[in-house]
Amino acid sequence: MYRVAYFNHITPQALSLIDKELYEIVENDAEYDALLLRSKEISIADVSKDVLYIGRAGVGVNNIDVPAFTEKGVVVANAPGANANAVKELVILGMLLASRDVIGGMRWLYGQRNASCDIERAVEDNKNRFIGPEIAGKTLGVVGLGAIGVLVANAMIALDVNVYGYDPFISVKSAWGLSPKVRRAVSLEELFTECDYVTLHLPLMEKTKHYVNAKQFKKAKKGLRLLNFARGGLVNNEDLIEYLENGTIARYVTDFPSREIMKQPKVLSIPHLGACTPESEINCAKMVVQQMKEYLESGNIINSVNFPETFIGPLKSKNRIMIHNKNIPNMIGQITQILSAEGINITNMVNNSKGEWAYTVIDVESDVHKPLIEKLENIVGIVRVRILTHEE
């Protein structure tokens, strides 16, 4: 029986997918095989020593010490696309708020609540103070064409917005879903030069930290409206403030507030509401539970951020050997040599890699004893060996 624990609120709709005959839900200070969470920050010291799988019911994994868990052979997976519609809808709202000074007008109006003036007359006299452009016919640049970026681009096309897309690493799946009316930008600088609005949809990692900075702002069309519903660290705030103050950037709308930018009058800070819909929370949690079951029960890896996507189907052979290892030469040769020396015939094998790490799944009809597992574990570069046995 597998033991599962969770931090934060994991929806009952997702927990109900867990088979009580195969799984036991335990407290998060007990020992467990899988951990589900949303935003809680965790390191190796915070989790069970037995953990095999960590499922983040959301997209960003900045709250998880992924490199440390990878070294232990722990699969860390997220739920890309499960909250895409929720974020898309907020981006549309953000673009409208960046254009029409609705918030400024509402603030002014609320300030008149105790005034003795004729409110209807005051509204007519002051409404032009909050004028702003329509988005139809304007040009939007979408940086990052993953699940959310594609939905945003397509929605804006439907709203009669001209759309440029920039993503050097767009997946085949995303490309198939993208409207043919979206134009391709060959560089980030081109996109900033041509667009009235730019929206960011990139993951935050070392190479994307401060991805948008003075280099792009210098070439930006005057009056640019910038939206960031991806991660705060993508934008260099110091450069941003400079170009807000000199008028190059007319408005910055972000779902990631910081004290550094909240004081700026042209900044609209939203309290990280992108995925805050009941539908999104349910979808994210359901996705990571289903992925957890695939990994624990069959060894299939889906939407992992640290190990390669690997799907070999359900276990039909007598045993399945799953190996997490560094992506180095002669690894497969060493593994198969040990199996051959033990007289074990391979019925099926898959080996996939992702950067510095690889994952090998081997189906065999023979028994797999502890001495064999120890020999595999002693190969330099292997960090975890796991065995599944087919139950008749």
C-alpha positions as CSV (number, residue, x, y, z in Angstrom):
1,M,0.0,0.0,0.0
2,Y,1.3,3.5,-0.9
3,R,1.2,6.3,1.6
4,V,0.2,9.8,0.5
5,A,0.5,13.1,2.4
6,Y,-0.3,16.6,1.5
7,F,0.3,20.2,2.5
8,N,-2.0,23.2,1.8
9,H,-5.5,22.5,0.6
10,I,-5.9,19.7,-1.9
11,T,-9.5,19.6,-3.2
12,P,-11.7,16.7,-2.1
13,Q,-12.5,16.1,-5.8
14,A,-8.8,15.2,-6.3
15,L,-8.4,13.2,-3.2
16,S,-11.4,11.1,-4.1
17,L,-9.5,9.8,-7.1
18,I,-7.1,8.0,-4.8
19,D,-8.0,4.3,-4.5
20,K,-8.3,3.4,-0.8
21,E,-7.4,-0.2,-1.5
22,L,-4.0,0.9,-2.9
23,Y,-3.4,4.1,-1.0
24,E,-3.5,5.4,2.6
25,I,-3.6,9.1,3.2
26,V,-1.4,10.0,6.2
27,E,-0.3,13.1,8.1
28,N,2.5,15.1,6.6
29,D,4.7,14.5,9.6
30,A,4.5,10.7,9.0
31,E,6.5,8.6,6.5
32,Y,5.0,8.5,3.0
33,D,5.7,7.6,-0.6
34,A,4.1,10.7,-2.3
35,L,3.6,14.3,-1.3
36,L,1.0,16.7,-2.8
37,L,1.2,20.4,-2.2
38,R,0.5,23.8,-3.6
39,S,2.6,26.8,-2.5
40,K,4.4,25.5,0.7
41,E,8.2,25.8,0.5
42,I,9.9,22.4,1.0
43,S,13.5,21.1,1.1
44,I,14.8,17.6,1.6
45,A,14.7,18.2,5.4
46,D,11.0,18.9,5.3
47,V,9.8,15.6,3.8
48,S,9.7,11.9,4.4
49,K,12.9,10.0,3.7
50,D,10.7,7.5,1.7
51,V,9.3,10.0,-0.7
52,L,9.3,9.0,-4.3
53,Y,7.0,11.6,-5.9
54,I,6.2,15.2,-5.2
55,G,3.2,16.7,-7.0
56,R,2.8,20.5,-7.2
57,A,-0.9,21.3,-7.8
58,G,0.0,24.3,-10.0
59,V,2.7,25.3,-12.4
60,G,5.6,27.1,-10.7
61,V,8.0,24.9,-8.7
62,N,10.1,27.7,-7.1
63,N,8.8,26.6,-3.7
64,I,10.5,23.2,-4.1
65,D,14.2,22.4,-3.9
66,V,14.2,20.6,-7.3
67,P,17.9,20.0,-7.7
68,A,18.2,18.4,-4.2
69,F,15.2,16.1,-4.9
70,T,16.6,15.2,-8.3
71,E,19.9,14.0,-6.7
72,K,17.8,11.6,-4.6
73,G,15.8,10.3,-7.6
74,V,12.6,11.9,-6.5
75,V,10.2,12.8,-9.3
76,V,8.9,16.4,-9.0
77,A,5.9,17.0,-11.3
78,N,3.5,20.0,-11.8
79,A,0.2,20.6,-13.6
80,P,1.0,22.6,-16.7
81,G,-2.2,23.8,-18.5
82,A,-4.6,22.9,-15.7
83,N,-4.9,26.5,-14.7
84,A,-4.4,27.9,-18.2
85,N,-7.9,29.1,-18.7
86,A,-8.0,30.9,-15.4
87,V,-4.8,32.8,-16.1
88,K,-5.9,33.6,-19.6
89,E,-9.1,35.2,-18.4
90,L,-7.1,37.3,-15.9
91,V,-4.6,38.4,-18.6
92,I,-7.6,39.6,-20.7
93,L,-8.8,41.6,-17.7
94,G,-5.3,42.9,-17.1
95,M,-5.0,44.1,-20.7
96,L,-8.3,45.9,-20.4
97,L,-7.3,47.5,-17.1
98,A,-4.0,48.5,-18.6
99,S,-5.9,50.4,-21.4
100,R,-8.9,51.9,-19.7
101,D,-8.3,53.6,-16.4
102,V,-11.2,51.8,-14.7
103,I,-9.4,51.5,-11.4
104,G,-8.4,55.2,-11.4
105,G,-12.0,56.2,-12.1
106,M,-13.5,53.9,-9.4
107,R,-11.0,55.3,-6.9
108,W,-12.0,58.8,-7.7
109,L,-15.7,57.9,-7.5
110,Y,-15.4,56.2,-4.1
111,G,-13.7,59.4,-2.9
112,Q,-16.9,61.2,-3.7
113,R,-19.1,59.1,-1.4
114,N,-19.4,61.7,1.3
115,A,-19.2,64.8,-1.0
116,S,-22.3,67.1,-1.2
117,C,-21.9,67.7,-4.9
118,D,-24.3,66.4,-7.6
119,I,-22.7,63.1,-8.3
120,E,-24.1,62.7,-11.8
121,R,-22.8,66.1,-12.8
122,A,-19.4,65.4,-11.2
123,V,-19.1,62.1,-13.1
124,E,-19.8,63.8,-16.4
125,D,-17.3,66.6,-15.6
126,N,-14.5,64.2,-14.6
127,K,-14.8,61.1,-16.7
128,N,-12.4,62.3,-19.4
129,R,-9.6,62.2,-16.7
130,F,-9.8,58.4,-17.0
131,I,-9.9,58.0,-20.7
132,G,-8.0,55.1,-22.3
133,P,-7.6,53.4,-25.7
134,E,-9.6,50.4,-27.0
135,I,-7.6,47.2,-27.6
136,A,-9.2,46.3,-31.0
137,G,-6.8,47.0,-33.8
138,K,-3.8,47.3,-31.5
139,T,-0.8,44.9,-31.5
140,L,0.0,42.5,-28.7
141,G,3.2,40.5,-28.3
142,V,3.0,37.2,-26.5
143,V,6.4,36.0,-25.0
144,G,6.2,32.3,-24.4
145,L,3.7,30.1,-26.3
146,G,3.0,27.3,-23.9
147,A,-0.5,26.4,-22.7
148,I,-1.3,29.8,-21.3
149,G,0.4,31.8,-24.0
150,V,-1.4,30.0,-26.8
151,L,-4.8,30.6,-25.1
152,V,-4.0,34.3,-24.7
153,A,-2.9,34.7,-28.3
154,N,-6.0,32.9,-29.7
155,A,-8.4,34.9,-27.4
156,M,-6.9,38.2,-28.5
157,I,-7.2,37.3,-32.2
158,A,-10.9,36.8,-31.5
159,L,-11.0,40.3,-30.0
160,D,-9.6,41.8,-33.2
161,V,-6.1,42.3,-31.7
162,N,-3.1,41.8,-33.9
163,V,-0.8,39.3,-32.3
164,Y,2.9,38.5,-32.5
165,G,4.3,35.5,-30.8
166,Y,7.8,34.8,-29.6
167,D,9.0,31.4,-28.4
168,P,12.2,29.9,-29.9
169,F,11.3,26.6,-28.2
170,I,7.6,26.2,-29.0
171,S,6.4,22.6,-28.7
172,V,4.7,20.8,-31.6
173,K,1.5,20.5,-29.4
174,S,1.4,24.3,-28.8
175,A,2.1,25.0,-32.4
176,W,-0.9,22.9,-33.5
177,G,-3.1,24.8,-31.1
178,L,-2.0,28.3,-32.1
179,S,-4.1,30.4,-34.5
180,P,-2.6,30.8,-37.9
181,K,-3.3,34.5,-37.6
182,V,-0.6,34.9,-35.0
183,R,2.6,36.3,-36.5
184,R,6.0,35.1,-35.6
185,A,8.5,37.5,-34.1
186,V,12.1,36.5,-34.8
187,S,13.5,38.2,-31.7
188,L,12.3,39.7,-28.4
189,E,13.5,43.1,-29.4
190,E,11.4,43.0,-32.6
191,L,8.4,42.2,-30.5
192,F,8.9,45.2,-28.2
193,T,9.5,47.5,-31.1
194,E,6.3,46.5,-32.9
195,C,3.8,46.0,-30.1
196,D,1.5,48.2,-28.1
197,Y,1.1,45.5,-25.4
198,V,3.5,42.7,-24.3
199,T,2.4,39.8,-22.1
200,L,4.9,37.4,-20.5
201,H,4.3,33.7,-20.2
202,L,7.7,32.1,-19.4
203,P,8.9,29.9,-16.5
204,L,11.3,31.5,-14.1
205,M,14.7,29.9,-14.1
206,E,18.3,31.1,-14.0
207,K,18.3,31.9,-17.7
208,T,15.0,33.8,-17.7
209,K,15.7,35.9,-14.5
210,H,15.4,39.5,-15.5
211,Y,14.7,38.3,-19.1
212,V,12.9,41.7,-19.8
213,N,15.1,44.6,-18.9
214,A,16.5,47.9,-20.3
215,K,17.7,46.2,-23.5
216,Q,14.1,45.7,-24.6
217,F,12.7,48.9,-23.0
218,K,15.1,51.0,-25.0
219,K,13.6,49.7,-28.2
220,A,10.0,49.7,-26.9
221,K,7.2,51.6,-28.6
222,K,6.5,54.7,-26.5
223,G,3.3,54.1,-24.4
224,L,3.9,50.3,-24.1
225,R,1.7,48.4,-21.7
226,L,3.5,45.5,-20.2
227,L,1.7,42.5,-18.5
228,N,3.3,39.9,-16.3
229,F,1.1,37.0,-15.1
230,A,4.0,34.5,-15.2
231,R,6.6,35.2,-12.5
232,G,7.8,38.5,-10.9
233,G,11.5,37.8,-11.4
234,L,11.2,37.8,-15.2
235,V,11.3,41.6,-15.2
236,N,14.2,43.8,-13.9
237,N,12.3,46.1,-11.6
238,E,15.0,48.7,-11.4
239,D,15.0,49.1,-15.2
240,L,11.2,48.9,-15.2
241,I,10.9,51.8,-12.8
242,E,13.2,54.0,-14.9
243,Y,11.2,53.4,-18.1
244,L,7.9,53.9,-16.3
245,E,9.1,57.3,-15.0
246,N,10.4,58.4,-18.4
247,G,7.1,57.6,-20.0
248,T,8.2,54.7,-22.3
249,I,6.1,52.3,-20.4
250,A,2.5,53.6,-19.8
251,R,1.4,50.8,-17.5
252,Y,2.7,47.6,-15.9
253,V,0.2,45.1,-14.7
254,T,1.5,42.2,-12.7
255,D,0.1,39.3,-10.6
256,F,3.3,39.3,-8.5
257,P,3.4,42.4,-6.2
258,S,6.6,43.7,-4.6
259,R,7.2,46.7,-2.4
260,E,9.7,47.9,-4.9
261,I,7.1,48.5,-7.6
262,M,3.8,49.0,-5.6
263,K,4.7,52.6,-5.0
264,Q,4.7,53.3,-8.7
265,P,1.5,55.1,-9.8
266,K,1.6,53.4,-13.2
267,V,1.7,49.9,-11.8
268,L,-1.3,47.7,-11.1
269,S,-0.5,45.0,-8.7
270,I,-2.8,42.0,-8.4
271,P,-2.4,39.7,-5.4
272,H,-1.4,36.6,-7.3
273,L,-5.0,35.7,-8.4
274,G,-4.1,34.0,-11.7
275,A,-5.1,30.5,-10.7
276,C,-7.5,31.5,-7.9
277,T,-10.6,29.9,-9.3
278,P,-12.4,26.8,-8.0
279,E,-12.1,25.2,-11.4
280,S,-8.4,25.8,-11.6
281,E,-7.7,24.4,-8.1
282,I,-9.7,21.3,-8.9
283,N,-8.1,20.7,-12.3
284,C,-4.5,21.2,-10.9
285,A,-5.0,18.8,-8.0
286,K,-6.7,16.2,-10.2
287,M,-3.9,16.3,-12.7
288,V,-1.1,15.7,-10.1
289,V,-3.1,12.9,-8.4
290,Q,-3.5,11.1,-11.8
291,Q,0.2,11.6,-12.5
292,M,1.1,10.3,-9.1
293,K,-0.9,7.2,-9.7
294,E,0.8,6.6,-13.0
295,Y,4.3,6.9,-11.5
296,L,3.7,4.8,-8.3
297,E,1.6,2.1,-10.0
298,S,3.3,1.8,-13.4
299,G,6.5,3.9,-13.3
300,N,5.2,6.3,-16.0
301,I,6.5,9.8,-15.7
302,I,4.2,12.6,-16.8
303,N,4.8,16.4,-16.6
304,S,8.0,16.0,-14.4
305,V,10.2,19.1,-14.2
306,N,13.3,17.1,-13.4
307,F,13.1,13.7,-15.1
308,P,12.1,12.9,-18.8
309,E,8.6,12.2,-19.9
310,T,8.3,8.5,-20.1
311,F,5.3,6.4,-20.8
312,I,5.6,2.6,-21.2
313,G,2.1,1.7,-20.2
314,P,0.8,-0.6,-17.5
315,L,3.0,-3.3,-16.1
316,K,2.3,-6.7,-17.8
317,S,5.6,-8.5,-17.3
318,K,6.5,-10.2,-14.1
319,N,8.7,-7.3,-12.9
320,R,9.5,-3.8,-13.9
321,I,12.9,-2.2,-13.1
322,M,12.9,1.6,-13.0
323,I,16.3,3.4,-12.8
324,H,16.9,7.1,-12.2
325,N,20.4,8.0,-13.3
326,K,22.7,10.7,-14.6
327,N,22.8,11.0,-18.3
328,I,26.3,9.8,-18.9
329,P,27.9,7.4,-21.5
330,N,27.8,3.6,-21.1
331,M,25.0,3.7,-18.5
332,I,22.7,1.3,-20.5
333,G,25.7,-0.9,-21.3
334,Q,26.5,-1.3,-17.6
335,I,22.9,-2.0,-16.7
336,T,22.3,-4.6,-19.4
337,Q,25.6,-6.3,-18.7
338,I,24.5,-6.9,-15.1
339,L,21.1,-8.2,-16.1
340,S,22.7,-10.5,-18.7
341,A,25.2,-11.9,-16.2
342,E,22.2,-12.8,-14.0
343,G,20.6,-14.6,-16.9
344,I,17.7,-12.1,-17.1
345,N,16.1,-11.5,-20.4
346,I,14.6,-8.1,-21.2
347,T,11.1,-8.1,-22.7
348,N,10.8,-4.3,-23.1
349,M,13.0,-1.3,-22.4
350,V,12.7,2.5,-22.6
351,N,15.4,5.0,-22.0
352,N,14.8,8.7,-22.1
353,S,16.9,11.7,-21.0
354,K,16.3,15.3,-20.0
355,G,19.4,17.4,-19.7
356,E,21.7,15.9,-17.2
357,W,19.3,13.2,-16.1
358,A,17.9,10.0,-17.6
359,Y,15.3,7.4,-16.7
360,T,15.3,3.8,-17.8
361,V,12.4,1.4,-17.5
362,I,13.1,-2.4,-18.1
363,D,10.4,-5.1,-18.1
364,V,11.6,-8.6,-17.3
365,E,9.9,-12.0,-16.8
366,S,12.4,-13.1,-14.2
367,D,12.5,-12.6,-10.4
368,V,14.5,-9.6,-9.3
369,H,16.3,-10.2,-6.0
370,K,18.0,-7.8,-3.6
371,P,21.6,-8.6,-4.7
372,L,20.7,-7.6,-8.2
373,I,19.2,-4.3,-7.1
374,E,22.3,-3.6,-5.0
375,K,24.6,-4.2,-8.1
376,L,22.5,-1.7,-10.1
377,E,22.6,0.8,-7.2
378,N,26.4,0.6,-7.1
379,I,26.8,1.8,-10.7
380,V,28.2,5.3,-10.5
381,G,25.6,7.8,-11.6
382,I,22.5,5.8,-10.6
383,V,20.6,7.5,-7.8
384,R,17.5,5.3,-7.4
385,V,16.4,1.8,-8.4
386,R,12.8,0.9,-8.0
387,I,11.0,-2.4,-8.6
388,L,7.3,-3.1,-9.4
389,T,6.0,-6.6,-9.4
390,H,2.9,-7.6,-11.4
391,E,0.1,-8.8,-9.1
392,E,-1.8,-11.7,-10.6
